[in-house]
Amino acid sequence: MKLYLFILAILTLTSCGMQKRLASARNTSERTKKIVRDESVELDSIKKILDVKAGDRAIDSVLNNDVQQILDKLNGNLNSAQQLALIVDLATKNSATFRKGISSSDFLAKLLILDSFNTSQRRREKVYSMLKESVSTAKYQMFHYAAFFDPGVYRIPESAKVTIRRHFTPIVDSLSHLANKYAGIPREARIVFVGYSDSTPVVRNGQLYKELTRILNNDNPPQKEMNQLLSDLRAKEMVRNMKSVLDANTGKFKNYNTLKVGYVAYGKGEEYPSAHITDYKPTDERRRIVLSYWTVLPQLEGL
């Protein structure tokens, strides 16, 4: 009789332990699914802000693509967690399937992944907060070429260095403010320069003409092609000077050695800079500009 009661007690304790583990697995799965739902809403809100920015050309195509890649990866992480939660749901339908499941190291590994996903929620929230602020406050500025370049050149002269510092230091200040606020997150400052040109032809056989034809390896290129190259070279020259200004202001950043800085420069030639201006002329100072965009984004490899 005593042996019977002992065996019954052991069976009861084993059953209770199994029920607790079953309940724990279900709770883990339910919490994961709730987190996924909540975080999906947050990422959708960021995507909507990004779309508005892109529609208003307040963010260029490069930064737009950068943010979209980050959103895709974050959503991919949520989808993976959701799939694991569904697998756990199937395994916890009843005690028999659960008992079989927990004997599998693969199933236990899935539970550990879900638990790790759940406990890292706060860290992801910081990443979402940073990304939302980065997209919401992503800035751009228009610069007229005349402020930096002498006519007929694509190099900024030494005489314009003071002007460069005056215009570019506020960009550094804006970057450092955001980078310092999220200094604990792996992050990258992104700076983009986009050059434009009007339809003014490059004077044939002049020094600029000779340089551009040499770069193009074409003795008689179309004027549109030359203006495309000129806008590209001037955008790249702006990046070269931006690097100098940033290098002189690294002390404004916390943990600067952990901050990646990415530069992009490209020209759009005779394409119109603004969709909202409808009275552009072939020769038009409003078209001889470079647009600068900048923000700080969480690094993909850190997500």
N, C-alpha and C positions, 0 to 999 in steps of 0.2 A: 504493500500500500504506500509506504513511504517512498519507494523507488518510483512508483507511478506518479505520485505528486511531484517528485523531483523532475521527472521527465516532462510532465505537463508544464511545470514552471519554466523550464528551459525553452520549451516550444513557444510559450507565451512571450517570454523575453525576446526571443529571436523574431517572433512575429511583430512585436512592438518596434524593434529596431528596424525591421524592414519597412514598416509603415512610416516611421519617421524619415527614413532615407527617401522613400517614395514621395512623401510630402515635400521634403527639401528640394528634390529634383523638380517637382512641379512648380514650386515657388520660384526657383531659379529661372525656369522657362518663362513663367508669367511675367516676372520682373523684366526679363530680357525683351519680351514682346512689347511691354509698355514703354520701355526706354526707346526701343526702335521707333515706335509710333511718335513719341514726343520729339525725338531728334530728327525724324524725317520732316516734321512740320517746320522745325527750325531751319533745316537746310533748304526747304522750299522757299522760306521767307528770304533767305540770302539770294537764292536764284532769281526771285522777283526783283530784288533791288538791283542785281547785276543786269538784268534785262532792261530795266529803265535807264540805267547808266549807259549801257551800250546804245540804246535807242537815241539818247541825247548826245552821243559821242563824247560823253564825259569820261569814258574809258576806251582805250584803243583796242584793236583786235588782238594784239599780243597779250595784254593783261587780261582781257576777256577770256581768252583761251586758257591762260594760266589758272584763273579762278575756276573755270569750268572743269579743268582736269582735277583740281582739288576736290570740288564738289562730287565729281564722278567717283573718286576714290573713297571719299567719306560715305557716300551712298552705297558703294560696293561693300564697305565694311559692315554697314547696317544690314544689307541684304544677306551677307554671310551669317551674321549673328541670328537673323530671323530664320534662316534655313536650319541652323543647328537647333534652335528652339523648337522648330516643328518636328525634328527628328526625336528630340527628347520627349515631346508630347506623345508621339507614337509609342515610344518605349515605356511610357508611364500610364498607359491605358488601363492596365491591370497589374496585379502583383506578379503574376506568372511571367509576363513579358519583361517586367522590370527586373525580376530576379535573374532572368537570363541575360538581360542587358548589362547589369552591374558586374557580371562575371567577365565582361569584355573590356579589355584595356582601352579599346578604341572608343567605346561609349563613355568610359570614365574620363578620357581625354577631352571629349566633347563637353562634358559637364564642367571640367576645369576651364576650358576656353570661355564658356558662357559666364562662369563666375568671375573670371578675369575681366571680361567685357563689362560686366555689371559694376565691378568695383572701380573701373577706370572712367566711370561716367563723368566725374567732376573734371578730370583732365580734358576730356573731349569737350565739355561745356566751355572751358577756357579757350580751346581752339576755335569753337564756333563763335564765341564772343569776339575773338580777335579777327576772324574772317569777316564777320558781319561789319565790324567797325572799319576794317580795311577796305571793304567794298563801298560802304556808305560814305566814307571820307576820302576815297580815292580822288586825287586832285590832278588837275592839268593846268597848264599855263601856255599862253601864246607869246612867242617872241618874234619880233620883226627882224629880218636879217640885217637891216640897216644899222641896228644897235650893236652888231658884233662884226659884221663882215664889210670890208671895203668892196666897192664895185668890182666885179670881174674876178673875184678870188673865192676860194673855199677854205682858206685857212684864216683863223682868227688872229689878228696881229697882237703884238705885245701891248700896244696902246689900249686894247679893249679888255685887258685882264681885270682892271678895277671894275668895269661894268659887269664882267662875268661873275666876279665874286659877289657883287651887290645883288644880282638876279638869282644866283644859284644858292647862296647861303640860306635863304628862307626855305628852299626845297630840302636842304640838309636838316634844318630845324624841324620841319614837318616829319621827315623820316625818323629822326631821333626820338621825337615825342612818342610815336607809335611803337617803334622798336623797343624803347625803354619800358613802356607800359606792359609789354609782353616779353620781357627779357628771359623769362623762364621757359619759353617755348622755342624750339628750333624754328628759325625764321629767316626770311630772305627779303632784302630790300630790292624792289624792282623799279628801274628807271628806264623810261622809253622816250626816245626823241624821234619825231616823225617830220621829215622835211617836205616842203611843197615849193612849187615854182609857178610863175605865170608863163605866158607864151612868148616872152621876149626872146628873140634868137640870140645865140652866142655869136659874138662878132667873129666872122670868118678870118682865119689866119692870125687872130690875136693870140696872146700867150695862153689864155684860158682855153681857147679852141684847140690849140696844139696839145695841151695837157689832157683834155678830155678825149680827143681822138686817139691819143697814145694809150690811154687806159682802156678805151673801147676797142683798140686794135682795128680801127676803121678810119680811113682817111676822109670819108664823106658820110658820116652818120646822119640820120634824120634829126632835126632840131628837137623833136619831142623826146628822142632817146637821150640827147645831150642834157636836156633839162631834167630828165629823170635821174641821170647820173649826178648832176650837180646838186639836186635836192638830197640825194643819198649821201654824197660826200660832206655836205654841210651838216647833216644830221649826225654823222659820225664824228665830225669835228666838235660838235657840241658835247658829245659823250666824252671825248678826250679831255675837254676842259672841265666837265662835271667831275670826272675822276680826280682831277687835281684839287678841286674845291673840297670834295669829300675827304680826300687824304689829309687835307689840312684841318679837318674838323672831327677827326675820329674821337677826340676827347669828349664829345657831346653824347657819345653812345655808351650805355652800360653793356658790359660783356661784348665789346665790339669784335673780339677775336672769335666769337661764336656766331656772328652775323654774316651771312652770305650776302653778297651784293651782285645783282645781275643787271647788266646793261644791254639795251637793244636799241639799234639805230637803223632806220631805213627811210628811203625817200618815196614819195608818191607822185613826183613829177608835176605835171600840169593838172592833176586831179584837183577839183575844188575842195578847199579845206572844210567848208561848212555847208551843210545841206539847207541851212536856214537863210543863207544869203543868196538871193536870186538875181542880183545885178552885177555879177563879176564881169570884168572886162578882160580882153586878151592880155593887155598890159595893165597890171593892177597890183599895187603894193600890198593889198589885203591877201594876195595869193603868195607873196614872197615871204613866207613865214616858216617857223618850225614850232611844232606843238610838243610840249613835254608832259608826260604822264608819270606819276609815281605813287607807290604805296608799299606796304610791308605785308608779306603773306606768310602763313605757316608753310614750312617745307614739307613736301610730299613724303620724303623718307622718314620724317618725324611723326607721321600720322598713322 
